């Protein structure tokens, strides 16, 4: 799933580069699109993020159009991995790559739970 990133002026530092910290926010935006728009899940996510990594490849400058791609790269018993690639749209140049590990979570019981079969099937399609 690939879609345009909506960057904000506040995402950039004094040199016009996208600040390193905003990439995790970009990943969060992609998770929202994947979960709510593609998987038709509730915006009150039934999962937690257990791990996040970012690899910075090239600069993203203010005003530059960016796209982000998210794919499910692994599904486990209670967790799955979403992988991300952010590209400068005009050049199709990779700006950053990363991954997050999500864990299904029961907020009432305050514990991890297995991924339901219906969710598992949808994850494979992302």
C-alpha positions as MATLAB code, in Angstrom:
seq = 'XXXXXXXXXXXXXXXXXXXXXXXXXXXXXXXXXXXXXXXXXXXXXXXXXXXXXXXXXXXXXXXXXXXXXXXXXXXXXXXXXXXXXXXXXXXXXXXXXXXXXXXXXXXXXXXXXXXXXXXXXXXXXX';
ca = [
       0.000    0.000    0.000;
       1.558    3.298   -1.119;
       0.171    6.778   -0.556;
       1.341   10.410   -0.441;
       2.709   11.707    2.856;
       1.238   14.925    4.134;
       4.233   16.688    5.634;
       3.966   19.797    7.801;
       6.195   22.850    8.044;
       7.028   21.845   11.638;
       8.525   18.568   10.317;
      11.592   20.425    9.050;
      14.671   21.774   10.806;
      16.338   25.163   10.260;
      18.220   23.784    7.227;
      15.019   22.620    5.528;
      15.612   18.889    6.149;
      12.907   16.604    7.524;
      13.823   16.139   11.194;
      14.878   12.599   12.094;
      12.163   12.275   14.763;
       9.256   12.815   12.361;
       9.910    9.582   10.508;
       8.305    7.626   13.343;
       5.267    9.896   12.968;
       5.233    9.115    9.242;
       5.246    5.410   10.116;
       2.346    6.050   12.482;
       0.412    7.739    9.671;
       1.017    4.707    7.459;
      -0.151    2.346   10.228;
      -3.349    4.371   10.539;
      -3.983    4.143    6.781;
      -3.266    0.420    6.743;
      -5.362   -0.388    9.809;
      -8.338    1.947    9.295;
      -8.532    2.445    5.534;
      -7.307   -0.885    4.182;
      -8.236   -3.282    6.988;
     -11.349   -1.335    8.105;
     -10.225   -1.566   11.728;
     -11.279    0.684   14.567;
      -9.179    3.835   15.036;
      -8.839    2.785   18.695;
      -6.078    0.323   17.801;
      -6.147   -3.049   19.626;
      -2.369   -3.290   19.427;
       0.754   -1.687   20.803;
       4.034   -0.919   19.084;
       6.770   -2.981   20.692;
       9.704   -2.014   18.472;
      10.553    0.595   15.834;
      13.607    1.104   13.647;
      14.474    3.731   11.045;
      17.296    3.714    8.507;
      17.933    7.115    6.969;
      19.036    6.788    3.344;
      18.909   10.273    1.823;
      17.618   13.728    2.683;
      14.050   14.949    2.392;
      13.823   18.691    1.864;
      11.033   21.102    2.656;
       8.461   21.263   -0.126;
       9.527   17.934   -1.607;
       6.666   15.522   -2.255;
       7.047   12.225   -0.384;
       5.285    8.869   -0.626;
       5.272    6.087    1.921;
       4.755    2.398    1.333;
       3.728   -0.046    4.042;
       3.687   -3.829    3.733;
       3.221   -6.685    6.165;
       6.548   -8.484    6.125;
       5.930  -11.041    8.888;
       2.997  -12.383   10.912;
       3.601  -14.201   14.191;
       1.262  -15.643   16.847;
       0.686  -12.381   18.726;
       2.658   -9.885   16.659;
       3.374   -8.765   13.138;
       5.964   -6.647   11.360;
       5.118   -3.743    9.099;
       7.926   -2.512    6.847;
       8.042    1.003    5.425;
       9.787    2.785    2.562;
       9.595    6.565    2.203;
      10.445    7.937   -1.233;
      10.897   11.349   -2.813;
       8.048   11.169   -5.294;
       9.621   13.150   -8.140;
      12.747   10.948   -8.272;
      11.410    7.731   -6.727;
      14.504    8.034   -4.502;
      14.494    6.187   -1.183;
      14.635    8.625    1.714;
      14.153    6.231    4.637;
      13.251    2.643    5.437;
      12.042    1.115    8.640;
       9.951   -1.401   10.435;
       7.688   -1.642   13.444;
       6.559   -4.649   15.429;
       2.939   -4.492   16.563;
       1.542   -6.757   19.262;
      -2.171   -7.496   19.688;
      -3.177   -6.213   23.096;
      -6.180   -6.515   25.389;
      -6.283   -3.151   27.154;
      -8.831   -4.307   29.738;
      -6.830   -7.377   30.738;
      -3.549   -5.482   30.161;
      -1.912   -8.369   28.331;
      -0.949   -9.520   24.872;
      -3.331  -11.807   22.994;
      -3.116  -13.939   19.843;
      -3.943  -12.273   16.539;
      -7.528  -13.202   15.585;
      -7.828  -15.234   12.361;
      -9.839  -12.476   10.635;
      -7.118   -9.900   11.407;
      -4.408  -12.337   10.329;
      -6.086  -12.737    6.919;
      -6.261   -8.961    6.459;
      -2.620   -8.489    7.483;
      -1.505  -10.821    4.728;
      -3.300   -8.554    2.216;
      -1.489   -5.352    3.307;
];
